[in-house]
Amino acid sequence: MEGEEVGARLQDLNTQLQALRKRWQEMQKEHEEVKQAEVFIMGQIKERERDKPDVPTLPVHDNEVDLEKALLNRGKDIRGNPEAFLKVERQELAENDAKGVVDAIDEVQKEE
């Protein structure tokens, strides 16, 4: 009788072991699925953060004097020059650059 009990116990333990191994495989498969879902969701979060519009921070002035000073500086550069002056300055820079390019091309053509 004792041999039969040991055999039955071994068979029961083997059955439990097989069930446990099967459960372990299912859990590993679920783990991989959850891991892939996590990566997918993290990618979606990064895309949404990139798509989120940038909201400019508007200045808030405590009193009207500061507000008036700020309004007077609209359209000016950091040196306080007005926009019309900036346009003239930029035009001069563009013309000088163009003249430099034309002069360089002229020199190359004269050498040939």
C-alpha positions, 0 to 999 in steps of 0.5 A, spaced: 500 500 500 505 504 501 508 504 494 501 505 491 501 511 495 508 514 493 506 513 486 500 516 487 503 522 490 508 522 485 503 522 479 499 528 483 506 532 484 507 531 476 500 534 474 501 540 479 508 541 476 505 541 469 500 545 471 505 550 474 509 550 468 503 551 463 501 557 468 508 560 468 508 560 460 501 563 460 504 569 465 510 570 460 506 571 454 502 576 458 508 579 461 510 580 453 504 583 451 503 588 457 510 590 456 509 591 448 503 595 450 507 599 455 512 601 450 506 603 445 503 607 450 509 611 452 510 612 444 503 615 444 504 619 450 511 622 447 507 624 440 502 627 444 507 631 448 510 633 441 503 635 438 501 639 444 501 647 442 506 651 445 502 656 449 506 663 449 507 666 456 504 673 456 507 678 460 503 681 466 505 688 468 503 690 475 502 697 474 500 702 468 507 705 467 510 698 466 505 697 461 506 703 457 513 702 457 512 695 454 507 698 449 512 703 447 518 698 446 513 694 441 517 692 434 524 694 437 530 690 437 534 689 443 538 696 442 531 700 442 531 701 434 525 701 431 522 696 426 523 701 420 531 702 422 531 694 422 529 693 415 534 698 412 539 695 416 537 688 414 537 691 406 544 694 407 546 687 409 543 683 404 546 688 399 553 687 401 552 680 401 550 680 394 555 684 392 560 680 395 557 674 392 557 677 385 565 680 386 567 673 388 563 670 381 567 676 377 574 674 380 573 667 378 570 668 371 576 673 370 581 668 372 578 663 367 
